[in-house]
Amino acid sequence: MLIGDDNIVQQKHYKSNYSFNGTPGFSSTPNHASGTQAFSFNFTPKLSNSVIYFESSCHTIYETSNNGDMAFILAYYDSTVITINYTPVSYAIGTLNFGVPVLQGSCDSWGTSQKTIGIRFGMNGSGVYYNKAYDYPAQHGGANGNNYIYYTVREVA
């Protein structure tokens, strides 16, 4: 399906500056309950026969000790995963791994009722940073600073 201006039913934008440091949890088969909840927002389709397209800007996730090599980020509603980015060893500095995943995906409309779309992430081990600067945090927004992640939800028919 081509997504052109003439078939966009609605487009909504959201942003979050949630940040994290700790042990987020991990799963090699992530689902709606895996890892740590980062953000959620409500969305109501206008049509029951449309497609919901989801995309985000970059998420940063990295480890400060060599506990694991993989990370994931996903968007879901109820128990349905809309899209997932599973990043095995995205980038390594020595033995420390760093990923910059984005989300892009779609699902069929669930009807015209409001649903909460959640964003979850995970990475092996402890000492994991998500959307947070390890060095000089005050200059980079610190915890819940100005490091926004943007989300766009488009309903197309």
Phi and psi restraints in degrees (value plus and minus 20) as a CYANA .aco file:
   2 LEU   PHI    -103.7   -63.7
   2 LEU   PSI     119.1   159.1
   3 ILE   PHI    -126.3   -86.3
   3 ILE   PSI      82.7   122.7
   4 GLY   PHI    -132.1   -92.1
   4 GLY   PSI     153.1   193.1
   5 ASP   PHI     -82.3   -42.3
   5 ASP   PSI     -48.3    -8.3
   6 ASP   PHI     -98.3   -58.3
   6 ASP   PSI     -31.8     8.2
   7 ASN   PHI    -138.7   -98.7
   7 ASN   PSI      -5.0    35.0
   8 ILE   PHI    -103.6   -63.6
   8 ILE   PSI      98.1   138.1
   9 VAL   PHI    -100.0   -60.0
   9 VAL   PSI     -64.8   -24.8
  10 GLN   PHI    -178.6  -138.6
  10 GLN   PSI     136.5   176.5
  11 GLN   PHI    -160.6  -120.6
  11 GLN   PSI     107.3   147.3
  12 LYS   PHI    -143.0  -103.0
  12 LYS   PSI     127.4   167.4
  13 HIS   PHI    -142.7  -102.7
  13 HIS   PSI     121.0   161.0
  14 TYR   PHI    -157.5  -117.5
  14 TYR   PSI     139.3   179.3
  15 LYS   PHI    -167.3  -127.3
  15 LYS   PSI     133.6   173.6
  16 SER   PHI    -162.5  -122.5
  16 SER   PSI     121.8   161.8
  17 ASN   PHI    -136.3   -96.3
  17 ASN   PSI       6.0    46.0
  18 TYR   PHI     -79.3   -39.3
  18 TYR   PSI     116.5   156.5
  19 SER   PHI    -154.4  -114.4
  19 SER   PSI     143.9   183.9
  20 PHE   PHI    -172.7  -132.7
  20 PHE   PSI     125.9   165.9
  21 ASN   PHI    -163.2  -123.2
  21 ASN   PSI     104.6   144.6
  22 GLY   PHI     135.4   175.4
  22 GLY   PSI    -163.1  -123.1
  23 THR   PHI    -134.1   -94.1
  23 THR   PSI      78.6   118.6
  24 PRO   PHI     -99.1   -59.1
  24 PRO   PSI     -36.6     3.4
  25 GLY   PHI      70.8   110.8
  25 GLY   PSI     139.9   179.9
  26 PHE   PHI    -172.9  -132.9
  26 PHE   PSI     134.1   174.1
  27 SER   PHI    -167.2  -127.2
  27 SER   PSI     120.2   160.2
  28 SER   PHI     -98.2   -58.2
  28 SER   PSI     -31.6     8.4
  29 THR   PHI    -152.0  -112.0
  29 THR   PSI      52.1    92.1
  30 PRO   PHI     -82.5   -42.5
  30 PRO   PSI     125.9   165.9
  31 ASN   PHI    -159.8  -119.8
  31 ASN   PSI    -187.1  -147.1
  32 HIS   PHI     -83.5   -43.5
  32 HIS   PSI     -32.8     7.2
  33 ALA   PHI    -134.1   -94.1
  33 ALA   PSI     -19.0    21.0
  34 SER   PHI    -102.0   -62.0
  34 SER   PSI     132.5   172.5
  35 GLY   PHI      48.7    88.7
  35 GLY   PSI    -163.2  -123.2
  36 THR   PHI    -142.9  -102.9
  36 THR   PSI     117.9   157.9
  37 GLN   PHI     -96.0   -56.0
  37 GLN   PSI     104.7   144.7
  38 ALA   PHI    -122.0   -82.0
  38 ALA   PSI     -55.0   -15.0
  39 PHE   PHI    -185.4  -145.4
  39 PHE   PSI     134.7   174.7
  40 SER   PHI    -171.9  -131.9
  40 SER   PSI     135.9   175.9
  41 PHE   PHI    -175.3  -135.3
  41 PHE   PSI     140.4   180.4
  42 ASN   PHI    -117.1   -77.1
  42 ASN   PSI     123.6   163.6
  43 PHE   PHI    -163.2  -123.2
  43 PHE   PSI     115.7   155.7
  44 THR   PHI    -143.2  -103.2
  44 THR   PSI      92.1   132.1
  45 PRO   PHI     -84.4   -44.4
  45 PRO   PSI     129.1   169.1
  46 LYS   PHI    -110.6   -70.6
  46 LYS   PSI     -41.9    -1.9
  47 LEU   PHI    -145.0  -105.0
  47 LEU   PSI     128.9   168.9
  48 SER   PHI    -108.9   -68.9
  48 SER   PSI     -31.3     8.7
  49 ASN   PHI    -133.9   -93.9
  49 ASN   PSI       6.4    46.4
  50 SER   PHI    -119.3   -79.3
  50 SER   PSI     159.3   199.3
  51 VAL   PHI    -136.7   -96.7
  51 VAL   PSI     116.3   156.3
  52 ILE   PHI    -121.3   -81.3
  52 ILE   PSI      98.1   138.1
  53 TYR   PHI    -126.5   -86.5
  53 TYR   PSI     114.2   154.2
  54 PHE   PHI    -147.0  -107.0
  54 PHE   PSI     115.5   155.5
  55 GLU   PHI    -168.7  -128.7
  55 GLU   PSI     137.3   177.3
  56 SER   PHI    -157.0  -117.0
  56 SER   PSI     145.2   185.2
  57 SER   PHI    -100.4   -60.4
  57 SER   PSI    -192.3  -152.3
  58 CYS   PHI     -91.4   -51.4
  58 CYS   PSI     121.5   161.5
  59 HIS   PHI    -127.6   -87.6
  59 HIS   PSI     123.1   163.1
  60 THR   PHI    -131.7   -91.7
  60 THR   PSI     115.8   155.8
  61 ILE   PHI    -167.8  -127.8
  61 ILE   PSI     109.7   149.7
  62 TYR   PHI    -173.7  -133.7
  62 TYR   PSI     142.8   182.8
  63 GLU   PHI    -129.1   -89.1
  63 GLU   PSI     133.7   173.7
  64 THR   PHI    -130.1   -90.1
  64 THR   PSI     -18.8    21.2
  65 SER   PHI    -166.1  -126.1
  65 SER   PSI     133.1   173.1
  66 ASN   PHI    -100.9   -60.9
  66 ASN   PSI      55.1    95.1
  67 ASN   PHI    -118.8   -78.8
  67 ASN   PSI     -43.1    -3.1
  68 GLY   PHI    -188.0  -148.0
  68 GLY   PSI     149.0   189.0
  69 ASP   PHI    -137.7   -97.7
  69 ASP   PSI     -26.3    13.7
  70 MET   PHI    -143.4  -103.4
  70 MET   PSI     132.5   172.5
  71 ALA   PHI    -161.1  -121.1
  71 ALA   PSI     141.2   181.2
  72 PHE   PHI    -162.6  -122.6
  72 PHE   PSI     136.7   176.7
  73 ILE   PHI    -158.9  -118.9
  73 ILE   PSI     118.9   158.9
  74 LEU   PHI    -167.3  -127.3
  74 LEU   PSI     138.4   178.4
  75 ALA   PHI    -139.6   -99.6
  75 ALA   PSI     121.3   161.3
  76 TYR   PHI    -170.9  -130.9
  76 TYR   PSI     144.0   184.0
  77 TYR   PHI    -156.5  -116.5
  77 TYR   PSI     127.1   167.1
  78 ASP   PHI      26.3    66.3
  78 ASP   PSI    -139.5   -99.5
  79 SER   PHI    -130.7   -90.7
  79 SER   PSI      -6.0    34.0
  80 THR   PHI    -117.9   -77.9
  80 THR   PSI     102.3   142.3
  81 VAL   PHI    -102.4   -62.4
  81 VAL   PSI     102.8   142.8
  82 ILE   PHI     -98.8   -58.8
  82 ILE   PSI     -68.2   -28.2
  83 THR   PHI    -177.2  -137.2
  83 THR   PSI     132.7   172.7
  84 ILE   PHI    -163.4  -123.4
  84 ILE   PSI     124.3   164.3
  85 ASN   PHI    -144.0  -104.0
  85 ASN   PSI      95.5   135.5
  86 TYR   PHI    -129.2   -89.2
  86 TYR   PSI      94.7   134.7
  87 THR   PHI    -133.6   -93.6
  87 THR   PSI      74.4   114.4
  88 PRO   PHI     -98.8   -58.8
  88 PRO   PSI     105.2   145.2
  89 VAL   PHI      17.1    57.1
  89 VAL   PSI      49.5    89.5
  90 SER   PHI     -86.4   -46.4
  90 SER   PSI     -66.4   -26.4
  91 TYR   PHI    -177.5  -137.5
  91 TYR   PSI     117.7   157.7
  92 ALA   PHI    -144.5  -104.5
  92 ALA   PSI     117.2   157.2
  93 ILE   PHI    -134.0   -94.0
  93 ILE   PSI      82.1   122.1
  94 GLY   PHI      48.2    88.2
  94 GLY   PSI    -133.7   -93.7
  95 THR   PHI    -130.8   -90.8
  95 THR   PSI     -13.8    26.2
  96 LEU   PHI    -114.9   -74.9
  96 LEU   PSI     115.3   155.3
  97 ASN   PHI    -126.0   -86.0
  97 ASN   PSI     125.6   165.6
  98 PHE   PHI    -159.1  -119.1
  98 PHE   PSI     111.9   151.9
  99 GLY   PHI    -148.9  -108.9
  99 GLY   PSI     130.2   170.2
 100 VAL   PHI    -150.5  -110.5
 100 VAL   PSI      47.6    87.6
 101 PRO   PHI     -97.3   -57.3
 101 PRO   PSI     132.9   172.9
 102 VAL   PHI    -142.7  -102.7
 102 VAL   PSI     143.2   183.2
 103 LEU   PHI    -132.3   -92.3
 103 LEU   PSI     112.7   152.7
 104 GLN   PHI    -168.2  -128.2
 104 GLN   PSI     108.9   148.9
 105 GLY   PHI     158.8   198.8
 105 GLY   PSI     159.7   199.7
 106 SER   PHI    -170.2  -130.2
 106 SER   PSI     144.6   184.6
 107 CYS   PHI    -171.0  -131.0
 107 CYS   PSI     140.3   180.3
 108 ASP   PHI     -88.9   -48.9
 108 ASP   PSI     129.4   169.4
 109 SER   PHI     -77.6   -37.6
 109 SER   PSI     124.5   164.5
 110 TRP   PHI    -114.3   -74.3
 110 TRP   PSI     -10.7    29.3
 111 GLY   PHI      96.3   136.3
 111 GLY   PSI    -177.3  -137.3
 112 THR   PHI    -133.2   -93.2
 112 THR   PSI       1.9    41.9
 113 SER   PHI    -115.6   -75.6
 113 SER   PSI     133.3   173.3
 114 GLN   PHI     -91.7   -51.7
 114 GLN   PSI     116.7   156.7
 115 LYS   PHI    -148.5  -108.5
 115 LYS   PSI     133.2   173.2
 116 THR   PHI    -114.0   -74.0
 116 THR   PSI     103.7   143.7
 117 ILE   PHI    -116.7   -76.7
 117 ILE   PSI     106.2   146.2
 118 GLY   PHI    -130.7   -90.7
 118 GLY   PSI     132.7   172.7
 119 ILE   PHI    -137.5   -97.5
 119 ILE   PSI     105.9   145.9
 120 ARG   PHI    -146.8  -106.8
 120 ARG   PSI     133.2   173.2
 121 PHE   PHI    -162.0  -122.0
 121 PHE   PSI     142.9   182.9
 122 GLY   PHI    -181.4  -141.4
 122 GLY   PSI     137.6   177.6
 123 MET   PHI    -177.4  -137.4
 123 MET   PSI     126.3   166.3
 124 ASN   PHI     -77.1   -37.1
 124 ASN   PSI     124.7   164.7
 125 GLY   PHI      65.3   105.3
 125 GLY   PSI    -190.5  -150.5
 126 SER   PHI    -135.1   -95.1
 126 SER   PSI     154.9   194.9
 127 GLY   PHI      48.0    88.0
 127 GLY   PSI      12.9    52.9
 128 VAL   PHI    -112.3   -72.3
 128 VAL   PSI     116.3   156.3
 129 TYR   PHI    -131.9   -91.9
 129 TYR   PSI     114.5   154.5
 130 TYR   PHI    -146.8  -106.8
 130 TYR   PSI     102.0   142.0
 131 ASN   PHI      29.1    69.1
 131 ASN   PSI      22.5    62.5
 132 LYS   PHI    -169.0  -129.0
 132 LYS   PSI     117.8   157.8
 133 ALA   PHI    -100.8   -60.8
 133 ALA   PSI     111.9   151.9
 134 TYR   PHI     -96.3   -56.3
 134 TYR   PSI     -68.7   -28.7
 135 ASP   PHI    -118.2   -78.2
 135 ASP   PSI     121.4   161.4
 136 TYR   PHI      32.0    72.0
 136 TYR   PSI      32.9    72.9
 137 PRO   PHI     -82.0   -42.0
 137 PRO   PSI     -51.2   -11.2
 138 ALA   PHI     -84.5   -44.5
 138 ALA   PSI     -54.3   -14.3
 139 GLN   PHI     -98.6   -58.6
 139 GLN   PSI     -35.2     4.8
 140 HIS   PHI    -135.9   -95.9
 140 HIS   PSI       5.7    45.7
 141 GLY   PHI      75.9   115.9
 141 GLY   PSI     -42.1    -2.1
 142 GLY   PHI      39.8    79.8
 142 GLY   PSI    -182.5  -142.5
 143 ALA   PHI     -88.3   -48.3
 143 ALA   PSI     109.7   149.7
 144 ASN   PHI      31.0    71.0
 144 ASN   PSI      24.9    64.9
 145 GLY   PHI    -112.3   -72.3
 145 GLY   PSI    -152.5  -112.5
 146 ASN   PHI    -125.3   -85.3
 146 ASN   PSI      -2.5    37.5
 147 ASN   PHI    -105.9   -65.9
 147 ASN   PSI      61.6   101.6
 148 TYR   PHI    -103.1   -63.1
 148 TYR   PSI     122.8   162.8
 149 ILE   PHI    -129.4   -89.4
 149 ILE   PSI     110.0   150.0
 150 TYR   PHI    -125.8   -85.8
 150 TYR   PSI     123.0   163.0
 151 TYR   PHI    -148.1  -108.1
 151 TYR   PSI     119.5   159.5
 152 THR   PHI    -145.5  -105.5
 152 THR   PSI     111.4   151.4
 153 VAL   PHI    -139.0   -99.0
 153 VAL   PSI     103.5   143.5
 154 ARG   PHI    -138.1   -98.1
 154 ARG   PSI     112.1   152.1
 155 GLU   PHI    -123.1   -83.1
 155 GLU   PSI     104.4   144.4
 156 VAL   PHI    -145.2  -105.2
 156 VAL   PSI     130.0   170.0
